[in-house]
Amino acid sequence: MSKKIVLHVNGRRFDVDVEDDFAPFLEEEMSKDFNVDGNNDLKRMLHAYVKKTHELFIQEKEIQRIYTNIS
């Protein structure tokens, strides 16, 4: 099963189908970065992308640190 997540960017509606178990997590994360009830501009999209990429960067560094400590 899947669930549809909706986001408006520059006046356009984007529907994304995601798995049911992933949908609540995605909705919560998107609500932190976007106006989920209204329109979002491209600047907000870019800011959210950079923020999430930075979070992944920090996670990768932490994984490498843990892996190094275990090895």
N, C-alpha and C positions, 0 to 999 in steps of 0.2 A: 504494500500500500504506500501511497505517497500523499503529501500534503502540499498545497499551493501556498507559497509565500509571495506577497505583493509588495513592491516598492516603486515609488514614483520618483523619476529623475528627469529634471528639465521638462516637466509637464507630460512625460511619457510614462505609461504604466508597464512595469516589468513583472511578469509572473514566473516564479521559479518553482519547479516541482522537486521536493526533497523527500527522503524517506521519513516515515512517521517518527522514528526514534531520534532522528537528527533535528526535526522541525522545532521542538521546544528550545533546544540549545541555540539554534540559528536565530530564532525570534528574539531571544533574550540578548544575544550579542548584537544583533542589528538595532535593537532599541537603544543600545548604548551609543551607537555611532550615527544613527539616522533618525529623521523625523518619520516614523513609521505611519503616521496618520496624515501626512501631507507631502508636499513636494520637497525634493532635495536637489541642490545644484551640483555641478561637476566638481567644484572645489571641495564640497563635503565628501564626495565619493573618493577623490584623490587623498584627502586627509585620512579617511577611514582605511584606505588601502595601505598607506604608509604606516599608520598605527598598527595594523594587524601584521604587516611584514616585520615591523620592529619587534613585536611580541614573539613572532616565530624565531627571529634572530636570537633573542634572549633565551628562548627555550632551547635552541640548538646549542648555544654556548653552555647552558646548564647540563644538557645531556652529555656533551663532550667532557665536561668537568667530572661528572659522575662516572662516566665510562673510564676515564683516566684513573680515577681513584680506585675503581674496582680492579682494573688490570694490574 
